[in-house]
Each structure stands twice: as C-alpha cells, then as structure tokens.
Amino acid sequence: MKAAIYDHPGPPDVLRYADVPDPVCPGDGVLIRVEAAAIEGGDLINRASTPPPHPAFVVGYAAAGEIIAVGEKVKDRRLGQKVTSFDLAGSHAELRAVAASRTWPVPEGLDMAAAAALPIAFGTAHHCLFARGGLTRGETVLIQAGAGGVGLAAIQLAHRAGATVLATVSGVERAERLVGFGLDNAIDHRAADVVDTVIRLTEGRGAHLVVDPVGTTLQDSLAALRPEGRLVFVGNAGGSQLSLDLWPALQANQSLFGVFMGTQLEKPDVYLTVSRMLELAATGDLKVIVDRTFPLAAAAEAHAYAEGNSILGRVVIVSAAQ
C-alpha cells in the first residue's frame, strides 16, 4: 500500500509518500480501506518531536473508510461496512488495521471526511466539558482556541447544554464565523486582554469553567476563573514547556483536571457518546468543519498547512485509494 511515513521526527518535510507492506487484520479487529484521515494535533506534535518506534512509521490517529477484512473474534462488524476509527498511529495510509473496539459505524448520510474528523475532536470536547468539567445549564465557559477542531466542537456542545459560551480567537473574521455555532462572545487574543475581557463579560466574577487545549495559555486560563471554578487542560498545542504558579488556584479553591483522550475513547460511556454525536452530525444537528482536504501523496503539504495556518476546524487527507 501507499502511505505517508517518516523515519525520524522533524518538520513536515520528513514525511514521504512511499510503498510499505499492507497491515494484517488482527483477530480482534478490522482492516479498513481508508477514504479520509483527519490530521489531529497529536499527529503534528508526534511527527515533530517524537522518535518513531521503527523506520517507515505511519503517523496518524483518525481515519474513516470501508471494512475489507474482519478478524475471527469480531462479531459486530461486517465486510463493506463504513466505519470511522481511532488509534495512536496508522491513519495516513491506504489501509489501516485497527481493533474493532476503536471503530464506530458511520451513520447514513454522514460525509466520510466529517466522520474521520468527529470522534477525537468532539469526543475530547464532550469529555472536557461534561465528564471532567461538570458544565451545567446557565454556567459560563471559556474555550481557548475556539476556531480549532476541539474548540468548534466545544462551542456547539456547550451551547446545546445551555451555557454562556466565550472563546478566544485570532481575528475578527473568525469571530464572526463562530457566532453561527453558538458562540456568545469572541475574544480576539491579538487585540484584547483575555483575562480582563472575561472578567468584564462576567461582571467581575470570572468563568465557571475553562477548557484549554493550548497549554501556553494555562496561567491566563486560571486567572479567568472565578473562585471554585474548574480548569480542564487537554494537550499542549502551544508546544512550550508547561509552567504554572498554582498558589492563586489554591487560594481560590479552584480545580484543575487533565485530559488525555488516548486512554478514554474506548471506555463504554465515552464510546457511546461519540456514537450519539455521529448520529447528530448525520442529521445536521452538529457541524463538523473541514477546512481543507489534501491527497495522501501531499501529506507533508497537509501537515505544513495545518501547522502554518490559523485553520477553522480540521485538515483532512483523502486516501490515494479513492
């Protein structure tokens, strides 16, 4: 099969398009002919900074496609079924072998690019907002990096839950586009002080909850919280060393929660939540935004675009098999 592979970490151009052996369908899994692979933040971070376990490593968390082989232990998947999947590697390829427990059937009517992009972004957002963040109707939530994949999902889900939704963005154009997803107030972090703006918008009290996938903004996220507020931090898209003064959080009785979704998506409650959100996306009740698509052969270009542009939503690679 063709795949986007790399031998050592580095910038996007370490990725090369090459022939590699086809993966073998595991006994507890399925083999998927990939139609679309979403580029996730973890894909970019791993390619840039993590030495691969072996040469010709196939990067990529998320992929959707058609099942072409089913393991002998699998009873709830079938040949020809369309599924979306999660794993810690292997999405940037024509074929993907993955445990059946890490796949979700794609509902009728849902575009495969959207199906690839939904589980991680929306699963992460839901887990941060509700399972860890405890968001309830009437509360105010601040979402850092509102135009990213997790941010867009979190805006929609928080709005549906009856919360007041604030989000940081870069630029007025992005702010205007996000209003249609349920955003109440956009804060352009390039033009305004985020903490001061949150305090003003909440009449001096601060947000009940902050969801922060950036990392470098954690100190501001804490400062934007009200006493006894909650901060959920998920990832480190900013890429810098995380350093926090936690004394103010202690004095304010604030709670900090870390989220790493790589260990959560197979849990029964999280898995079912993702299934429900796929159904909502198929009916148009949730919007999965794909900023741009690239062919598999242009994976390096796709990674460069995802890193170098302030994208809205997700970048998706379309397999050469299509």
C-alpha positions as CSV (number, residue, x, y, z in Angstrom):
1,M,0.0,0.0,0.0
2,K,0.9,3.7,-0.2
3,A,1.4,5.6,3.0
4,A,2.9,8.8,4.4
5,I,5.8,7.7,6.5
6,Y,8.8,9.1,8.4
7,D,12.0,7.8,9.9
8,H,12.9,10.5,12.4
9,P,11.0,13.5,13.9
10,G,11.1,16.9,12.4
11,P,9.3,19.4,10.2
12,P,6.6,18.4,7.8
13,D,9.0,17.5,5.0
14,V,10.3,14.5,7.0
15,L,7.1,12.8,5.7
16,R,7.5,10.9,2.5
17,Y,5.0,9.1,0.3
18,A,6.1,5.5,-0.2
19,D,5.2,1.9,-0.6
20,V,5.0,-0.1,2.6
21,P,3.7,-3.6,3.4
22,D,0.0,-4.0,3.9
23,P,-1.1,-4.2,7.5
24,V,-2.5,-7.5,8.7
25,C,-6.1,-7.7,10.1
26,P,-5.9,-8.5,13.8
27,G,-8.1,-11.3,15.3
28,D,-9.9,-8.7,17.4
29,G,-10.0,-6.0,14.7
30,V,-10.8,-5.0,11.2
31,L,-8.9,-3.9,8.1
32,I,-10.1,-0.6,6.6
33,R,-9.7,0.8,3.2
34,V,-9.1,4.4,4.2
35,E,-11.2,7.1,2.5
36,A,-10.3,10.0,4.8
37,A,-7.9,10.7,7.6
38,A,-8.2,13.8,9.8
39,I,-5.0,15.4,10.9
40,E,-5.1,15.8,14.7
41,G,-2.9,18.0,16.9
42,G,-1.3,14.9,18.3
43,D,-0.2,13.8,14.8
44,L,1.6,17.1,14.3
45,I,3.3,17.0,17.7
46,N,4.4,13.4,17.3
47,R,5.8,13.9,13.9
48,A,7.7,17.0,15.0
49,S,9.1,15.8,18.3
50,T,8.7,12.0,19.0
51,P,11.1,9.5,17.6
52,P,9.1,6.8,15.8
53,P,9.3,3.2,17.2
54,H,10.7,2.0,13.9
55,P,11.7,3.4,10.4
56,A,8.9,3.9,7.8
57,F,6.5,4.7,10.6
58,V,2.9,5.6,9.5
59,V,1.7,8.5,11.5
60,G,-2.0,9.4,12.2
61,Y,-4.7,8.9,14.8
62,A,-8.0,9.2,12.9
63,A,-9.3,7.6,9.7
64,A,-12.6,6.6,8.2
65,G,-13.3,4.0,5.4
66,E,-14.7,0.7,4.3
67,I,-14.1,-2.6,6.1
68,I,-12.4,-5.1,3.8
69,A,-11.5,-7.8,6.3
70,V,-12.9,-8.8,9.7
71,G,-10.9,-10.6,12.4
72,E,-12.2,-14.0,13.6
73,K,-13.0,-12.7,17.1
74,V,-15.2,-9.8,15.8
75,K,-18.9,-10.3,15.8
76,D,-20.3,-6.8,15.4
77,R,-18.6,-5.6,12.2
78,R,-19.0,-6.8,8.6
79,L,-17.4,-6.6,5.2
80,G,-18.4,-3.4,3.3
81,Q,-19.4,-1.5,6.4
82,K,-18.3,2.1,6.7
83,V,-16.6,3.0,9.9
84,T,-14.5,5.7,11.5
85,S,-11.6,4.8,13.7
86,F,-9.1,5.9,16.3
87,D,-5.6,4.6,17.1
88,L,-2.3,6.1,18.0
89,A,-0.8,5.5,14.6
90,G,-1.6,4.3,11.1
91,S,-4.2,6.7,9.6
92,H,-2.1,8.3,6.9
93,A,-2.3,5.3,4.6
94,E,-4.4,3.5,2.0
95,L,-5.1,0.6,4.5
96,R,-5.5,0.6,8.3
97,A,-5.7,-2.3,10.7
98,V,-7.3,-1.4,14.0
99,A,-9.1,-3.0,16.9
100,A,-12.9,-3.2,16.3
101,S,-13.4,-1.5,19.7
102,R,-11.8,1.6,18.3
103,T,-14.2,1.9,15.4
104,W,-17.7,3.4,15.1
105,P,-20.2,2.7,12.3
106,V,-20.7,5.8,10.1
107,P,-24.4,6.7,10.0
108,E,-26.2,7.0,6.7
109,G,-25.7,10.4,5.2
110,L,-22.5,11.5,7.0
111,D,-19.7,12.5,4.8
112,M,-16.6,10.4,5.3
113,A,-14.3,13.4,5.9
114,A,-16.6,14.6,8.6
115,A,-16.7,11.0,10.0
116,A,-13.0,10.9,10.3
117,A,-12.7,14.3,12.0
118,L,-15.5,13.9,14.5
119,P,-14.5,11.2,17.2
120,I,-11.4,12.8,18.6
121,A,-12.4,16.5,18.4
122,F,-16.0,16.0,19.6
123,G,-15.1,13.2,22.0
124,T,-12.4,15.4,23.5
125,A,-14.7,18.4,23.7
126,H,-17.6,16.5,25.3
127,H,-15.3,14.8,27.9
128,C,-13.6,18.1,28.8
129,L,-16.9,20.0,29.2
130,F,-19.1,17.4,31.0
131,A,-17.2,14.3,32.3
132,R,-14.3,16.4,33.7
133,G,-15.6,20.0,33.6
134,G,-19.1,19.3,35.0
135,L,-20.6,22.1,32.9
136,T,-24.3,22.8,33.6
137,R,-27.0,25.0,32.1
138,G,-26.6,28.6,33.0
139,E,-22.8,28.5,33.6
140,T,-20.2,30.4,31.7
141,V,-17.4,28.6,29.9
142,L,-14.3,30.0,28.3
143,I,-12.9,27.9,25.4
144,Q,-9.3,28.7,24.5
145,A,-8.5,28.4,20.7
146,G,-12.2,28.4,19.7
147,A,-11.6,28.0,16.0
148,G,-9.7,24.7,16.3
149,G,-11.3,21.3,15.9
150,V,-11.8,20.8,19.7
151,G,-12.8,24.4,20.1
152,L,-15.5,24.3,17.4
153,A,-16.9,21.1,18.9
154,A,-16.9,22.6,22.4
155,I,-18.7,25.7,21.3
156,Q,-21.5,23.7,19.8
157,L,-21.8,21.3,22.7
158,A,-21.7,24.0,25.4
159,H,-24.3,26.0,23.6
160,R,-26.6,22.9,23.3
161,A,-26.2,22.5,27.0
162,G,-27.5,26.0,27.8
163,A,-24.2,27.5,28.8
164,T,-22.9,31.0,28.0
165,V,-20.0,30.4,25.7
166,L,-16.9,32.6,25.4
167,A,-14.0,31.7,23.2
168,T,-10.6,33.1,22.2
169,V,-9.9,33.6,18.5
170,S,-7.4,35.2,16.3
171,G,-9.0,37.9,14.1
172,V,-12.5,39.5,13.6
173,E,-13.4,37.2,10.6
174,R,-13.1,34.1,12.7
175,A,-15.1,35.6,15.5
176,E,-18.0,36.4,13.1
177,R,-18.0,32.8,11.7
178,L,-18.1,31.2,15.1
179,V,-21.2,33.1,16.2
180,G,-23.2,30.7,14.0
181,F,-22.0,27.7,16.0
182,G,-23.4,29.1,19.3
183,L,-20.7,31.4,20.5
184,D,-21.9,34.2,22.7
185,N,-18.7,36.3,22.8
186,A,-15.5,36.0,20.9
187,I,-12.3,37.4,22.4
188,D,-9.6,38.3,19.9
189,H,-6.5,37.5,21.9
190,R,-4.4,39.5,19.5
191,A,-6.3,42.7,20.2
192,A,-7.6,42.4,23.7
193,D,-6.5,41.2,27.1
194,V,-8.3,37.8,27.5
195,V,-8.5,37.8,31.3
196,D,-9.7,41.4,31.6
197,T,-12.3,40.7,28.9
198,V,-13.6,37.6,30.6
199,I,-13.8,39.4,34.0
200,R,-15.7,42.2,32.3
201,L,-18.1,39.9,30.5
202,T,-18.9,38.0,33.7
203,E,-19.4,41.2,35.7
204,G,-16.3,40.7,37.7
205,R,-16.9,37.0,38.7
206,G,-14.9,35.0,36.1
207,A,-15.9,31.9,34.2
208,H,-17.2,28.8,35.9
209,L,-15.1,26.6,33.5
210,V,-12.2,27.0,31.2
211,V,-11.3,24.4,28.6
212,D,-7.7,24.9,27.4
213,P,-6.1,22.8,24.6
214,V,-3.3,25.3,24.1
215,G,-1.1,24.8,27.2
216,T,0.8,28.1,26.9
217,T,-2.4,29.9,28.0
218,L,-2.9,28.0,31.2
219,Q,-1.9,30.9,33.5
220,D,-4.4,33.2,31.9
221,S,-7.0,30.4,32.0
222,L,-6.6,30.1,35.7
223,A,-6.8,33.9,36.1
224,A,-10.0,34.0,34.1
225,L,-11.7,31.5,36.5
226,R,-14.0,32.5,39.3
227,P,-13.3,31.2,42.9
228,E,-14.1,27.4,43.0
229,G,-14.1,27.4,39.2
230,R,-12.7,24.5,37.1
231,L,-9.9,24.3,34.5
232,V,-9.6,21.4,32.2
233,F,-6.4,21.3,30.2
234,V,-6.1,18.9,27.3
235,G,-2.9,18.7,25.3
236,N,-0.2,21.3,24.6
237,A,-0.8,22.7,21.2
238,G,1.3,25.7,22.0
239,G,4.3,23.4,22.2
240,S,6.1,25.1,25.1
241,Q,7.2,23.9,28.5
242,L,4.3,24.0,30.8
243,S,4.9,26.1,33.9
244,L,2.3,27.3,36.3
245,D,2.1,29.3,39.5
246,L,-0.6,27.3,41.4
247,W,-0.7,29.3,44.6
248,P,-3.6,31.6,43.3
249,A,-5.6,28.5,42.3
250,L,-5.1,27.1,45.8
251,Q,-6.2,30.3,47.4
252,A,-9.3,30.4,45.2
253,N,-10.2,26.8,45.7
254,Q,-10.1,26.1,42.0
255,S,-9.9,22.6,40.5
256,L,-7.6,21.5,37.7
257,F,-8.3,18.5,35.6
258,G,-6.0,16.9,32.9
259,V,-7.4,15.0,30.0
260,F,-5.6,12.6,27.6
261,M,-8.1,11.1,25.3
262,G,-5.8,8.3,24.1
263,T,-6.9,6.3,27.1
264,Q,-10.6,7.4,27.2
265,L,-12.2,6.8,23.8
266,E,-12.7,3.0,24.3
267,K,-14.4,3.5,27.7
268,P,-18.1,2.5,27.3
269,D,-19.6,5.8,28.2
270,V,-17.2,7.8,26.0
271,Y,-17.7,5.4,23.1
272,L,-21.5,5.7,23.3
273,T,-21.2,9.5,23.5
274,V,-19.2,9.5,20.3
275,S,-21.8,7.2,18.6
276,R,-24.6,9.7,19.5
277,M,-22.6,12.6,18.2
278,L,-22.0,10.9,14.9
279,E,-25.8,10.5,14.6
280,L,-26.3,14.2,15.4
281,A,-23.7,15.1,12.8
282,A,-25.5,12.9,10.2
283,T,-28.8,14.8,10.9
284,G,-27.0,18.2,10.8
285,D,-27.5,19.0,14.4
286,L,-23.8,19.1,14.9
287,K,-21.4,20.6,12.3
288,V,-18.1,19.1,11.5
289,I,-16.0,21.7,9.7
290,V,-13.3,20.5,7.3
291,D,-11.0,23.4,6.5
292,R,-9.2,21.8,3.5
293,T,-8.5,18.4,2.0
294,F,-5.3,17.1,0.6
295,P,-4.4,13.8,-1.3
296,L,-2.4,11.3,0.6
297,A,0.6,11.9,-1.6
298,A,0.6,15.5,-0.3
299,A,0.6,14.6,3.4
300,A,3.7,16.7,4.0
301,E,2.0,19.7,2.5
302,A,-1.1,19.0,4.5
303,H,0.9,18.9,7.8
304,A,2.6,22.2,6.8
305,Y,-0.8,23.8,6.1
306,A,-2.2,22.6,9.4
307,E,0.8,23.9,11.3
308,G,1.3,27.2,9.5
309,N,-2.2,28.5,9.1
310,S,-4.9,29.6,11.6
311,I,-7.3,27.0,10.3
312,L,-11.0,26.7,11.1
313,G,-11.8,23.1,12.0
314,R,-9.8,20.2,10.6
315,V,-7.5,19.4,7.7
316,V,-8.3,16.0,6.1
317,I,-6.2,13.7,3.9
318,V,-8.1,11.8,1.3
319,S,-6.5,8.4,0.5
320,A,-5.0,7.7,-2.9
321,A,-7.2,4.7,-3.0
322,Q,-10.2,6.9,-3.8
